């Protein structure tokens, strides 16, 4: 019975890694489409969001099967709980990728008046946090997860800088108020991606901290 349970846990880990890779590709493609104004790629990203949703449902079904059909111990229960929470955050990141892609399409033909330095830096930092959070889960690396959490302040600071840049654009020419509002939403979605990456890292620590405590108990 335990061997079947362990097999299902391995399947859960595999599907979690797959979903992480899907979300990672989606947000990387989204950033590329946004800065290159690639409308066709933005449309493809929006269509691909359904695949992320399907993978979320698949993982949730595995988790529910583990909870209903098996009798998980506390350590396993934490692993399953963390997985359920993490896929919710990954799905939301996929939604934000689709949201940014939709704005990319809406902004077709608009001049890019914003200083790209800060928003590009913010995009890089937010994506980097996501990649590290997923790696922390796969590698079971608590230190890497902790670094993701600490890095959230960097993304928050960049969010403030981009907002200041947008205010400057609006003050320069009020005709670009709608353009600035769209960019502000892109900025907000990137900030939220950093928040979701932080949540994922926190759930990684939640599951691993339990394992470490149990190992310590076993040694005493």
Buried (B, 14 or more C-beta within 10 A) or exposed (E): EEEEBEEBBEBBBEBBBEBBEBBBBBBBBBBBBBBEBBBEBBBBBBEBBEEBEEBBEBBBEBBEBBBEEBEBEEEBBBBBBBBBBBBBBBBBBBBBBBBBBBBBBBBEEEEEBBBEEBBBBBBBBBBBBBBBBBBBBEEEBBEBBBBBBEBBEBBEEBBEBBBEBBEEBBEEEEEBEEBBEBBBBBBBBBBBBBBBBBBBBBBBBBBBEBBEEBEEEEEE
